[in-house]
Each structure stands twice: as structure tokens, then as C-alpha cells.
Amino acid sequence: MSNTIFTPGADVFTTRGRGEVVDVRATPSGTFVIGVEDDNGEVNYFTEKALRLAQS
């Protein structure tokens, strides 16, 4: 992973809008994916390149 750390509870912007990180896991290939829950309760998984930390 890069210097940006996505931890559970962090507010982020995704390609689909704003959400909250609920899960971080490694795939068998060694890539990290981050689970983000949106306002509707739907969880989608993104690579860290598709996320930006939201400003408080």
C-alpha cells in the first residue's frame, strides 16, 4: 500500500460518491482492496487508486 492509509471508519470519496471504509483486505495476488459502505448500506470494493480521503 502507499503512504495513504485507509482504516475502518475513514470517510472517503469513491468513483460512486462518498462513503465510509468498513473493510480492508488483501487479495491472493497481493493487491489490497478497500470495502466502502455508501449511504444506502451497499458495500463496494475498490483499490486504493480509486479512493480519496474526504476532508473533515
Steps between C-alpha positions, in 0.01 A plus 500: 500500500608859455551761770124564518341272756132413466376370836149395600291804581682736262283721279598468134394604152464219247416492133137453615486776762578537868515211745661350809772235504369180661753237386858475377635170369770356277418297191693181415705704250615734779286800400311673780131573453298732718133442576299822505141526623287771339195680640270221376691236697652344187865390528725519196869413480759732347875513461668787680555678167122545469467665844575839650477591868220748566592827666336549840 
